[in-house]
Every structure is written in structure tokens, then in C-alpha cells.
Amino acid sequence: MSQNPRENTQQRILEASLSGNISALVSLFADDAVVMPPNDTTLFGKDEIQAWWEDYFRHFRIASSVEIEREVTVGEHQLFEQASASVVIVPKERGPRIRDDIRDLVVWKRDASGTWKISHMIWNSIRPVGSGTNRYMTRMLQKKSGH
């Protein structure tokens, strides 16, 4: 990331997610990063983060994402980014498109070389549970139908 911490850091996550580029996505994280995805266990470190995204992109593709709001607070060595977006996720097997409205909080830290990396990330849905937003529920329905 450039030295301007106010550039759209969220855009880098979005671009890697839309393309399914796991290497680009994982490269945004610090070695000791902590990620808390919705309806899942906490991930510790790049290996667990990479495995999670590999599993995700094995079953789903992010078709679109539109940022609704974004607020950035910059400190000397940390950047706090709060955002919300409307996303469309497509199961790679059968199943309807998943439309969701998410919100996230991403903490970036600047390392000794001046590079910004994600140290903590959490996101969730603002839609009610059971409204077709849960990727695990979608996978369970796929398994039940034999696909």
C-alpha cells in the first residue's frame, strides 16, 4: 500500500475477492493476523486465512459488491476502516444467488518498512438469520439435494 493511508484500502480487498485471487487477498494480511468471518471460528495467521479463502472460493464466487459507506480513522501505526456493502454471491454448484448487506471492521497496521497490512478483520450480515445470506446454510442445502 502506498504511504497515503486514506487511499481505499477496502478496494484492494474487494478487487482480490471479486477476482478470486487468493494470493493477492492473503498478501494483504500480516503474518499474525486475526480474522473473524461470520458464522465461523476465528482464524489465526496467514495459513488459516488462506485455507478459509480457498474453501470459500471452491464453493462460491463473489459476483458484485457495492460499497454503501466507508469511514477511515488513521493513527500513526494503525488504520481503522469501517465499511458496509451490498454483495451478491453465487454458489458454484446449484442454488440461488445470495444477496447480502454486510458491514465490516478492518484494522491495518504499518510495519517497520512502512507497509500497511491487515492485523484484524471481522464482518457480518445485517440481514436476519435464515434470509439466504449464510454460505454454510447454502452448502448444507446443496449436500441434502445431492449436489
Residue pairs with C-beta under 8 A, 6 or more apart in sequence:
1 7
1 9
1 12
1 108
1 115
1 116
3 114
5 72
5 74
5 79
5 108
5 110
5 116
6 72
6 74
8 70
9 72
9 79
9 81
9 106
9 108
9 116
10 67
10 70
10 81
10 83
10 106
12 28
13 25
13 28
13 106
13 118
14 65
14 67
14 85
15 21
15 24
16 22
16 24
16 25
16 28
17 25
17 62
17 65
18 62
18 64
18 65
20 57
20 61
20 62
22 50
22 53
22 54
22 57
25 53
26 46
26 49
26 50
26 53
28 117
28 118
29 35
29 46
29 49
29 117
29 118
29 121
30 109
30 111
30 117
30 118
30 119
31 45
31 46
32 44
32 45
32 119
33 45
33 46
33 49
33 117
33 118
33 119
33 120
33 121
34 42
34 43
34 44
34 119
34 120
34 121
35 42
35 43
35 48
35 49
35 52
35 120
35 121
35 122
36 42
36 43
36 120
36 121
36 122
36 123
37 43
37 52
37 123
38 123
38 124
38 125
38 134
39 134
39 135
39 136
40 52
40 136
43 49
43 52
56 135
58 92
59 91
59 92
59 93
59 135
59 139
60 89
60 90
60 91
60 92
60 98
60 135
60 138
61 89
61 90
61 92
62 87
62 88
62 89
62 90
63 88
63 89
63 90
63 97
64 87
64 88
65 85
65 86
65 87
65 88
66 85
66 86
66 87
67 83
67 84
67 85
68 83
68 84
68 85
68 86
68 101
69 83
69 84
70 81
70 82
70 83
70 84
71 81
71 82
71 83
72 79
72 80
72 81
72 82
73 79
73 80
73 81
74 80
76 110
77 109
77 110
78 107
78 108
78 109
78 110
78 119
79 107
79 108
79 109
79 110
79 116
80 105
80 106
80 107
80 108
81 104
81 105
81 106
81 107
81 108
82 103
82 104
82 105
83 103
83 104
83 106
84 101
84 102
84 103
84 104
84 126
85 101
85 102
85 104
86 99
86 100
86 101
86 102
87 99
87 100
87 101
87 102
88 97
88 98
88 99
88 100
89 97
89 98
89 100
89 135
90 97
90 98
91 98
91 138
91 139
91 142
93 142
93 147
94 142
94 145
94 147
95 138
95 141
95 142
96 132
98 132
98 133
98 135
98 138
99 132
99 133
100 125
100 127
100 133
101 125
101 126
101 127
102 123
102 124
102 125
102 126
103 123
103 124
103 126
104 121
104 122
104 123
104 124
105 120
105 121
105 122
105 123
106 118
106 120
106 121
107 118
107 119
107 120
107 121
108 116
108 117
108 118
108 119
109 116
109 117
109 119
110 116
111 117
125 133
125 134
127 133
130 137
132 138
